[in-house]
Amino acid sequence: MPFSSAYRRFLFSSAFLLVSVCGGCAVEASKTEAATASKPTETAAAARSAAIKIEPNSPADTVRVFYKNLRERKFREAIFLTNLRPAVEGLTDTELKEFQVDFEAIARNVPAEVEINGEIVSGEKATVTAKLPGEDPAKPEIQEIRLRKDGQIWVILTVDETAEKTIRQEGRNYFYSLRIKSHEDDAREMLDRVAKAQLVYSAQNKGVYGDIESLVGGGLLPPDIKSGDSTGYVYRISLSADKKSYSAKAVPVVYGKTGRLSFFVDLEGGAMARLTSKDDPKAKPE
């Protein structure tokens, strides 16, 4: 798994229900999808992939349509079926595409058919159980998806009430803030891994340190450190002339969008790695 997984793990667990969850939805989108779900071909397909009978407009049907949208890369429609809707309804199509890399990575793990095997309704609340990818996408697990009824529509809950309140307050800025925080956490973690990788590399190579290519080639760092497309950061390692000292840095690809903090590692006393950070709008990912 690439090191830039914290952000996607959050999306797995909250935005896209690929681990245990709770939810929210959109009335208009739900009505549209419910109508689609009632088509004979869709109903037949649903029956084949479910261990229970799925009624149109039911909690199980809402879950089925959600995964159908996600699998078909209809990301706005999928998110509209959760209480993350306020985070995307103010985004233009162009802005939504900025998250395409992350959404695509998640959609690839949605199975061709999601097996729905249970539905329990209690008043305005419901629980649907389905076999879904877990931490290991290759090993589906039985997971619970919670829903609530908003008017005549069942909606999937993806975050708790506190987070839902935050999403309403931040609106279209929510995913941007989430991505920045997660990318910064990843960058901090990555430079810590760089320091540890250099210790191993130095011990294996008579006291000299390695550049990024050498560390990746030796299996000490993940390949996606070489690209900012998925990580949101550009990483650089600078070696001294004799390669017995090094410094490393991580700078946001786009300040304010993929991150704000820049991170630096320098050697103290010739051996101890020291990690620092700085909010520097002028930092360039050179």
SULPE-V449413 format. One record per backbone hydrogen bond with DSSP energy under -1.0 kcal/mol. CO is the residue of the C=O (numbers start at 1). NH is the residue of the N-H. Records with the same first field share a line. If there is no record, write none. Layout:
BEGIN
CO=NH + NH
END
This chain:
BEGIN
3=5
5=9
6=10
7=11
8=12
9=13
10=14
11=16
12=18
23=157
26=30
27=31
28=32
29=33
30=34
31=35
32=36
33=37
34=38
36=39
39=43
40=44
41=45
42=46
43=47
44=48
45=49
55=58
58=62
59=63
60=64
61=65
62=66
63=67
64=68
65=69
66=70
67=71
68=72
69=74
70=73
73=75
74=78
75=79
76=80
78=81
79=82
81=156
82=85
84=87
85=88 + 89
88=91
92=96
93=97
95=98
96=99
97=100
99=103
100=104
101=105
102=106
103=107
104=108
106=109
107=110
115=131
116=51
118=129
120=127
122=125
124=149
125=122
126=147
127=120
128=145
129=117 + 118
130=143
132=141
136=139
141=132
143=130
144=21
145=128
146=157
147=126
148=155
150=153
153=150
155=148
156=24
157=23
160=164
161=165
162=166
163=167
164=168
165=169
166=170
167=171
170=173
171=174
173=177
174=178
175=179
176=180
177=181
178=182
179=183
180=184
181=185
182=186
183=187
184=188
185=189
186=190
187=191
188=192
189=193
190=194
191=195
192=196
193=197
194=198
195=199
196=200
197=201
198=202
199=203
200=204
202=207
205=208
211=215
212=216
213=217
214=218
215=220 + 221
216=219
222=225
223=226
224=227
228=232
232=253
234=251
236=249
238=247
240=243
243=209
245=240
247=238
248=265
249=236
250=263
251=234
254=257 + 258
259=256
262=278
263=250
264=276
265=248
266=274
268=271 + 272
272=268
274=266
276=264
278=262 + 280
280=283
284=286
END
